[in-house]
Amino acid sequence: MAKVAGVDVLLKIVSGETSTALGGQTGATLNRSANTIDTTDKNSNGWAESMAGVKSWSIDCDMFVSLGDTALEALFTAFDARTPVEVEIRVGGDAEATGYTYTGSAVITDFPEDYPQDDAVSISMSLQGASPLVRTVGAVTP
């Protein structure tokens, strides 16, 4: 089993058939969760019982601002227009048969820029899933 270095996993913005990695990425986190539905009844022997309900996902991403980055420009445009963006995250190399890709549509919910005196300009962005998150396993065909 091959391990995957986090440095090799990039958040990409998809436009048509083209996916473009966000420049300056320093970290990204994919969050997945499910609401719970309480199904406890008198026959539960004093124990709570639950079942999974509605699922949701989000992505948090930190990046340095890279002027002229087309993926970042697409995010600025989507935020200003309040429209979703198509995103993609690939885990494993494109030729990896056991690698997998997440894809989905998301809206930008938090988009602060930081201008520190002693560091580079950065953005910490939060995306909220606006569609199912699809996981596809297998090599990516060019």
Secondary structure as UniProt FT lines:
FT   HELIX           6..8
FT   STRAND          11..15
FT   TURN            16..17
FT   STRAND          18..21
FT   TURN            23..24
FT   STRAND          25..38
FT   TURN            42..43
FT   TURN            45..46
FT   STRAND          50..64
FT   TURN            67..68
FT   HELIX           70..81
FT   STRAND          85..91
FT   TURN            94..95
FT   TURN            97..98
FT   STRAND          100..110
FT   STRAND          113..114
FT   TURN            117..118
FT   STRAND          122..129
FT   STRAND          134..137
//
